[in-house]
């Protein structure tokens, strides 16, 4: 009995070490690792890879498309319902705003299941924070300023139910929004959840491969505004641009999707205009609508970086 207990403790310790090192946990999905196109590890993690997702943004990423968002940072149900018809996702800004979960909950309920996927940038990676965001119906969680594997693990862990994660079950709006027309929310949400981790500092860049390799992380988002602030470098400098090349290389190697702030990274051109590797960048904070729609300048509710 004592020997078995020691063996169990040893196995548990190894699991913790592997997780802390950022190694991917064993996939439960059916995807083929032979497919090494961008996002191959995300595909391999899906429990039902043949099912069409109700998270339209994630489905578009899996289909190889570039996607763009529109940011809302204050309660405006009319604005949300209008913009949600024209963008791939709506970015609800809760890091750099005073918007409440009740505000976002009201907007998601006002026009359920729009074309745009509701995504919330939360202020931190704590269980209590992510629990509220997922329970009100978000299909995407953005974790800001990720410097460590531990922070990336928390973001992924609390965004999904067991066995992939550690999200708690409770009465919430999310099930009534997405669990309709024969869809079982509890059984399908893990595949439909999109976890985005922002790399915004030189420290995050140094750890980016281990961060990207965490099971449950779907998108690595390289963020230019805070990178410039934290690094003190000019965006046109070779060293600064090299940060984002490293983010790209690590993300693709880990099999995740690559994103950027700003959308110009999805266009060809020199620094300040675009990127020579523009085709590799797929997820963009803000950017053009998919149908050419242009909103009025007033009341656009944009905020954060």
C-alpha positions as a printed Julia matrix, in Angstrom:
305×3 Matrix{Float64}:
   0.0    0.0     0.0
   2.81   2.41    0.9
   4.64   1.58   -2.34
   1.5    2.24   -4.37
   1.0    5.54   -2.56
   4.58   6.57   -3.4
   4.02   5.65   -7.03
   0.83   7.7    -7.16
   2.56  10.7    -5.62
   5.41  10.36   -8.09
   3.03  10.23  -11.06
   1.15  13.26   -9.75
   4.38  15.19   -9.31
   5.44  14.37  -12.88
   2.07  15.59  -14.16
   2.45  18.88  -12.32
   5.99  19.33  -13.65
   4.85  18.62  -17.21
   2.01  21.13  -16.89
   4.25  23.8   -15.41
   6.72  23.29  -18.22
   3.97  24.07  -20.7
   3.95  20.66  -22.36
   0.61  19.83  -24.0
  -1.57  17.55  -21.92
  -2.7   14.4   -23.7
  -5.3   15.19  -26.31
  -8.72  13.58  -26.09
  -9.67  14.56  -29.62
  -9.79  12.6   -32.83
  -7.83  14.97  -35.08
  -4.88  13.68  -37.07
  -1.44  15.0   -36.06
  -0.38  14.35  -39.65
  -2.2   17.55  -40.61
   0.36  20.22  -39.73
  -1.42  23.24  -41.18
  -1.93  26.18  -38.81
  -4.0   25.15  -35.79
  -3.26  21.44  -36.1
  -3.09  21.01  -32.31
  -6.45  22.76  -31.93
  -7.99  20.39  -34.46
  -6.46  17.41  -32.68
  -8.0   18.52  -29.38
 -11.58  18.48  -30.65
 -13.82  15.77  -29.23
 -16.01  15.79  -32.33
 -13.93  17.18  -35.21
 -16.62  16.43  -37.81
 -19.26  18.58  -36.13
 -19.8   22.13  -37.38
 -19.18  24.56  -34.55
 -21.68  27.17  -33.38
 -18.66  29.32  -32.55
 -18.45  30.88  -36.0
 -15.1   32.58  -35.34
 -13.43  29.33  -34.32
 -14.97  27.5   -37.27
 -13.59  30.13  -39.65
 -10.13  29.74  -38.12
 -10.36  25.98  -38.59
 -11.39  26.64  -42.2
  -8.18  28.62  -42.74
  -9.69  32.11  -42.8
  -8.57  35.42  -41.33
 -11.08  36.88  -38.87
 -11.66  40.37  -37.5
 -13.47  41.79  -34.5
 -15.34  44.87  -33.38
 -14.82  46.14  -29.83
 -17.56  47.21  -27.43
 -16.63  48.71  -24.06
 -19.94  49.98  -22.69
 -23.52  48.77  -22.48
 -25.25  49.36  -25.82
 -27.56  46.56  -26.91
 -28.53  48.3   -30.15
 -24.88  48.71  -31.12
 -24.06  45.1   -30.28
 -26.97  43.64  -32.22
 -26.09  45.73  -35.28
 -22.32  45.11  -35.26
 -22.8   41.4   -34.57
 -24.27  41.04  -38.07
 -21.13  42.31  -39.81
 -18.03  41.12  -37.92
 -16.56  37.69  -37.21
 -16.55  38.33  -33.47
 -17.44  41.0   -30.94
 -14.69  41.79  -28.44
 -16.29  42.84  -25.14
 -13.65  44.94  -23.4
 -13.6   44.27  -19.65
  -9.92  44.9   -18.96
  -9.88  48.58  -19.9
 -13.48  49.54  -19.15
 -15.94  49.75  -16.27
 -18.42  47.51  -18.05
 -19.98  44.87  -15.78
 -20.82  41.23  -16.39
 -24.47  42.2   -16.09
 -23.99  44.66  -18.97
 -22.44  42.01  -21.21
 -25.02  39.44  -20.16
 -27.79  41.81  -21.25
 -26.21  42.38  -24.66
 -25.62  38.67  -25.35
 -29.25  37.94  -24.42
 -30.61  40.77  -26.56
 -29.75  39.05  -29.84
 -28.72  35.46  -29.17
 -26.68  33.4   -31.65
 -25.65  36.18  -34.06
 -23.06  35.75  -36.8
 -20.37  37.32  -34.61
 -18.96  35.21  -31.8
 -19.16  36.92  -28.38
 -15.63  37.11  -26.91
 -14.72  38.74  -23.6
 -11.33  40.12  -22.68
 -11.32  39.53  -18.93
  -9.12  41.52  -16.54
  -7.34  38.46  -15.11
  -7.09  34.66  -15.3
  -8.85  33.79  -12.03
 -11.52  31.11  -11.8
 -14.14  33.53  -10.44
 -13.56  35.89  -13.37
 -13.68  33.3   -16.13
 -16.64  31.48  -14.53
 -18.81  34.58  -14.87
 -17.67  35.25  -18.44
 -18.45  31.73  -19.62
 -21.72  31.49  -17.67
 -23.2   34.58  -19.35
 -22.58  33.06  -22.77
 -19.14  34.06  -24.02
 -17.67  31.62  -26.55
 -14.21  33.16  -26.33
 -12.0   34.27  -23.47
  -9.03  36.63  -23.91
  -6.38  36.52  -21.18
  -4.26  39.71  -21.2
  -0.54  40.13  -20.49
   0.4   36.46  -20.35
   4.03  36.16  -19.25
   4.02  32.68  -17.71
   2.85  29.16  -18.37
   0.96  29.22  -15.08
  -1.21  32.13  -16.22
  -1.85  30.44  -19.56
  -2.83  27.21  -17.8
  -5.34  29.05  -15.59
  -6.94  30.73  -18.58
  -7.38  27.44  -20.4
  -8.33  25.38  -17.35
 -11.24  27.5   -16.15
 -12.67  28.09  -19.62
 -13.69  24.44  -20.15
 -15.56  21.72  -18.31
 -13.9   18.45  -17.22
 -12.17  16.37  -18.4
 -10.35  19.03  -20.48
 -10.72  21.76  -17.87
 -12.01  22.67  -14.44
 -15.01  24.89  -15.12
 -17.79  24.41  -12.59
 -21.35  23.54  -13.63
 -24.13  25.87  -12.52
 -27.35  27.49  -13.61
 -26.5   30.15  -16.15
 -27.55  32.0   -19.28
 -25.03  30.25  -21.54
 -27.0   27.01  -21.75
 -30.19  28.77  -22.77
 -28.33  30.78  -25.44
 -26.37  27.97  -27.09
 -28.16  24.8   -25.97
 -31.06  25.02  -28.44
 -32.35  23.09  -31.45
 -31.19  19.78  -30.04
 -27.72  21.02  -29.03
 -26.4   19.81  -25.67
 -24.43  22.78  -24.34
 -22.5   20.82  -21.72
 -21.38  18.21  -24.25
 -20.41  20.65  -27.01
 -19.07  23.8   -25.37
 -15.51  22.54  -24.83
 -15.02  22.22  -28.59
 -16.71  25.57  -29.19
 -14.74  27.54  -26.6
 -11.92  29.72  -27.96
  -9.12  30.64  -25.54
  -6.89  33.53  -26.62
  -3.7   34.34  -24.72
  -2.12  37.77  -25.27
   1.66  38.14  -25.46
   2.37  41.78  -24.64
   5.83  41.89  -23.03
   9.39  40.76  -23.75
   9.02  38.27  -20.88
   5.98  36.79  -22.6
   7.97  36.5   -25.82
  10.74  34.61  -24.03
   8.15  32.07  -22.79
   5.89  32.07  -25.82
   6.5   28.52  -27.06
   5.74  27.0   -23.64
   2.67  29.23  -23.34
   1.43  28.28  -26.8
   2.01  24.59  -26.06
  -0.46  24.52  -23.16
  -3.42  22.27  -23.92
  -6.59  24.33  -24.23
  -4.9   27.45  -25.58
  -6.25  28.06  -29.09
  -4.89  31.45  -30.18
  -1.74  33.38  -29.36
  -2.33  37.1   -29.84
   0.75  39.28  -30.26
  -0.11  42.77  -29.03
   1.82  45.73  -30.35
   0.7   48.6   -28.09
   1.82  47.15  -24.79
   4.83  45.48  -26.39
   6.07  48.91  -27.38
   5.32  50.24  -23.9
   7.0   47.4   -22.03
  10.0   47.06  -24.34
  10.66  50.74  -25.0
  11.5   49.85  -28.59
  10.44  51.6   -31.76
   8.0   49.39  -33.7
  10.06  49.82  -36.86
  13.23  48.47  -35.2
  14.56  45.04  -36.1
  14.54  43.94  -32.46
  10.88  44.85  -32.01
   9.86  43.14  -35.24
  11.87  40.08  -34.18
   9.61  39.74  -31.12
   6.65  39.13  -33.41
   8.59  36.78  -35.66
   9.37  34.73  -32.57
   5.7   34.79  -31.56
   4.78  33.59  -35.05
   7.35  30.8   -35.12
   6.46  29.5   -31.64
   2.7   29.61  -32.27
   2.91  27.73  -35.55
   5.29  25.17  -34.08
   2.88  24.56  -31.2
  -0.01  24.06  -33.63
  -2.11  27.0   -32.5
  -3.68  29.94  -34.34
  -1.77  33.19  -34.7
  -3.28  36.59  -34.03
  -2.2   40.2   -33.8
  -3.02  43.69  -32.72
  -3.33  45.49  -35.16
  -5.07  44.18  -38.27
  -2.29  45.6   -40.45
  -0.3   42.46  -39.64
  -2.66  40.68  -42.02
  -1.48  42.79  -44.96
   1.77  42.77  -46.97
   4.25  45.58  -46.53
   7.11  46.93  -44.42
   6.82  47.6   -40.63
   4.08  50.13  -39.98
   2.22  49.06  -43.1
   2.13  45.28  -42.86
   4.25  42.17  -42.46
   6.12  40.01  -44.99
   4.57  36.97  -43.26
   1.07  38.5   -43.34
  -0.6   35.29  -44.53
   0.31  33.54  -41.27
  -1.67  35.98  -39.11
  -5.31  34.92  -38.75
  -7.03  36.51  -35.7
  -7.22  40.3   -35.43
  -8.4   42.64  -32.72
 -10.6   45.03  -34.73
 -10.42  45.39  -38.48
 -12.82  45.48  -41.43
 -16.25  43.9   -41.47
 -16.62  40.8   -43.64
 -19.36  42.38  -45.78
 -18.03  45.91  -46.3
 -20.31  47.46  -43.7
 -18.96  50.69  -42.18
 -20.46  51.82  -38.87
 -21.11  55.46  -38.0
 -18.18  57.16  -36.28
 -20.14  58.05  -33.16
 -20.89  55.55  -30.41
 -18.62  52.85  -31.69
 -17.64  51.87  -28.17
 -14.07  50.91  -28.96
 -11.54  50.64  -26.2
  -8.38  48.9   -25.01
  -5.44  47.43  -26.87
